[in-house]
Amino acid sequence: MLQVLVILAALSMPLVAWASQRGVFGPDNGTISDRYPTLLVADGYALSIWGVIFLLDLVFAVWLLRGQRPVPDREGHRDSHRCHWLVVAGFALTASWMIVFSRQWFWLALAIIWLSLICLLWALMLVARAVPRGAQSWLAVLPLALHTGWLSLAAFLDTAQTAVAQQLLPTVDQLPWTLVLWALAALLLLVANARLHAPGTGAAALGYAAAAIWGLAGVYVKQRASPMPGAAGSAWIALILAAVLAAQTLWLRLRPLTPDGARPSRRTDEPLPPPTAGSPRPRP
């Protein structure tokens, strides 16, 4: 039953997106973004990542529906369904956001996108820290990593949009408060990326940084062409953050290993034992 809910929630996202782009619920995202310009909005091409995200989320849901073993939680318990409920909630909230944003209910949309991010980031950490291997890694970690990586940036874009639409902050000189949002976005992206790339985590976890970097590149392109005051500065911040995130990810993937194949613990000089699929992970 839970697997069926996952696939229904995964199907709801592309269906709602299709209806939203045809104006069923109101103006599309691009129209609303142009109506309330900010220094954190990304170029329209960057939104094409949703097609990849929706497809992989469906692959993930179908894989579960076919009776594959459940995604483990952080402690490696195969009988736990906590991750599945988080995924159902995250997918359903993502679909709901598209409807609410088109209706221009900005406060509700803002709450929904942050709740969706919390659910999916939590689910992603549970899955990744259990160190799944093989097909399970690519079919479970990669879809959630891409979805969560994009939302980790999109939540701040939506925050800026709400601030402008509701006139909570200056709409002409936006750079001062945009810098605060950039600092918070950098903190979230770098900390989440570091936590995600724990020793032993597979290459599928790279999807988180890849999605965020794609979004940051979209912000750079959009802001470089924007005539708004402070747009050039915001563009360069996006580019620098993308470079820092890429460098951090490379360092996390290439950290030196101990002779037994484990990376040293951050809190002690003793190496962590090499992880095995399905086994409980030691707490640092």
N, C-alpha and C positions, 0 to 999 in steps of 0.2 A: 504493500500500500504506500509506504514511504517513497519507494522508487517511482511510483506512478505520480506522486505529488511533485517530485523533482522534475520529471519530464514535462508535466503540465506547466509548471512554473517556467521551465526553459522555453517551451513553445510560446508562452504568453509574451515574451520579450520581442521576438521578431514580428509577431502579429500586431502588437500594439504599435511598434515602430512603423510598420507599413501603414497602418491607419493614421498615425500621427503625421507622417509625411504627406498624406493626402488631405490634411486639414480636417479630419473627422472630429478632433477634439478642440481645434482652434489653430492659431498660427503655429507654423513649425519652429523648431529650435533656432534656425538661422534667422528667421524674421524677428523673433523676440530678442536675440542677441544683438542684432543691428539696431533695434529700437532702444536698447539700454547698453550702449558700448562701455566696455571696461578695459583696463590694462592687463587683464588676465584671460581674455577670450582667445581661443585658438582658431586658426584658419579652418575653413569648412572642410578641406580635404582630410584633416585629422580625424573627423568623425567617421571616416570610412572604416576605422578599426572596429566599430561596432559590428560590422558584418562578420569579421573574423571571430569576435568574441561570441556572438550569438551562435555561429556554426559550431564552435568548439564546446560551448555550453550544452548544445543539443547532443553532440557526440558523447560528452560526459554523462548526460542523462540517459541516453540509449544504452550505454555501456552498463550502467547500474540496472536498467530495466531488464537486461538480458540475464540477470541473475548472477552477475559477478560478485565476488566477495565484497562486503562493505568496506568503505574507506575507513582506515583505522583512525582513532583519535590520537592525541599527543602521547598518551601512555602506551599506544600500540594495541589497545583492546579492539578486537575485531567485532565484538557484539555491541559496540556503542553506536547510537544513531544521532548523537549530538551534532556531528558535522552535517548530516543530511538535513536536519531541521534548520540549521543556520543557512545552508545553501538554498532551501526552499524559500526562506524568508528573504534572503538577499536577492534572489531572482524576482520574486513577486514584488518587492519594493522597487527594483529597477524598472519593471514594467509600469508600476503605479506612478513613478516619477515622471515618465514621459507624458502621461495623461494630465497630471497635475500641473506640470510646467507649461503645457500647451494652454491650459486654462488660466495661466498666469496667477496661480495661487502660490506666490513666491515663498511665503513662510512655510507652508506645508511641504512644498517641493524641497526646500532646504532641509527640513527635518527628515524627509524620506531619504534623500541621497546620503546623508550622514549615517542614518540607521542602516541603509544598505551596505555602506562601506564597512561599518562595524561588524555586521554579520559575516560578510564575505572575507574580511581580513582575518577574523577569528577562525573561520572555517579553513582558510588557507594555511594559517599557522598550525592548526591541529594536523592537517594532512601532511604538510612539509616536514614538521618535526618528527613525525612517525617514520620518515625516510622510506617511502614506498619505492619499489624497484620496477624496472621494465615498463610494461604497458601501463601498469597502475600509476606510475609516476607521470607519464605523458598524458594519460587520459583523465587523471584527477587533478594533478598539480598545475599543469599548463593552462587549462581553461580558467581555473580560479585565479591563477597568477595574473593572466592578462586582464581579466575583468577587474580584479582588485587594484592592479597597478594603474589602470585608467581612472577608476573611481577615486583613487588617492589624490589625483590631480583635479579631476572634475568637481570634486566636492568644494575645493577652494574657488574654482571658476564660478560655481553656482553661488557661493557665498558673496563673491564680488558682485555678481549680477543682482542678487537680492539687495545688497547695500545701495546700489545705484537705482534700482527700480523703486525701492521704498524711500529713497532719498535720506538714508540714515547717515551718510557721510558725504563730503564734498564730491560733486560729480564733475567738476571742471579740473581741479587740481587733485587727481586721484593718487598720485605717486606716493605720498607719505603713508597712507593707510594700506596701499598695495604692497609696500615694502614689508609691512607687518605680516600680511598674508603670505608673501613669498617666504619669509623666515619660518613661519609655521609649516608651510608646505614642505620646505627643505627638511625640517626636523622630522616630520612624519615619514617622508620618503626614505631618508637615510637610515632612520632607526628601524623602520619596518623591513627595509632591504637587508640590513645587517642581521636582524632576528631571523629573517627568512632563510638566509644563506648560512645556516648552522653547519658545523662539520658533518659531512656525509650527505647533505642535501643534493639531490640530483640536478641535472642541467635544466630540467623543466622549470625550475624556480626562476630561471633567467627571464621568464615571461613578465614578471612583475616590473623589473627595471626596463625591459623593452617597451612595455606599454606606456610607462611614465615618460620615458625619453621621447617616444613618438609624440605624446601630447605636448611636451615641452618644446619640441621642434615646431609643432603647429602654432604654439603661442609666439615663438620667435618670428616665424614667417608673418603672422598676422600683425604683430606689433611693429615690425620693421616697416610695414606699409601704412601704418596708421598715422593720421595727422594729429592725434590727441597729444596734449602735453604730457611728457614723461613716458611716452610709448617706446622711445628708443632705449631708455634705461631699463624698462621692463623686459624688452626683447633681449638685451644682453644678460640680464639676470636669468632668464629662461635658458639661454644658451650655456651659461656658466654652470647652472645647476644640472643641466643634462650632462655636461662633461664630468662634473664631480660625481654624479650618480654612476656614470659609465666606469669611471676610474675606481670607485669603491667596489662596484660589482666585479671588475676584473681582479682587484686585489683579493676579494673574498673567495673567488674561485681558484686563485693561484697561490693561496697561502701555503707555506711549506708544510709538508706532512712529516710526521715522525716515522721511524722505520717500520712500525706496525701498521701504517696506513691511516692513523688518526691525527687530527690536528690538535695542537696543544690547547689546554683549557685556558680561558681568559682569566680565571681566578687563581689557578694554581699552576705550578710548573709541570704537573703530571699530565700526561696525554690522556685524552678521553678514549675509551675503548672504541674500536671500529664498530660502527653501527651495522645491524643486520635487519633485514626486512621483517617487520612484524614484532620485533623485540622491543621491550620498553626502553626508552631513552633515558640515560642517567641525567639527573637534574644537576645543573652547574652549581 
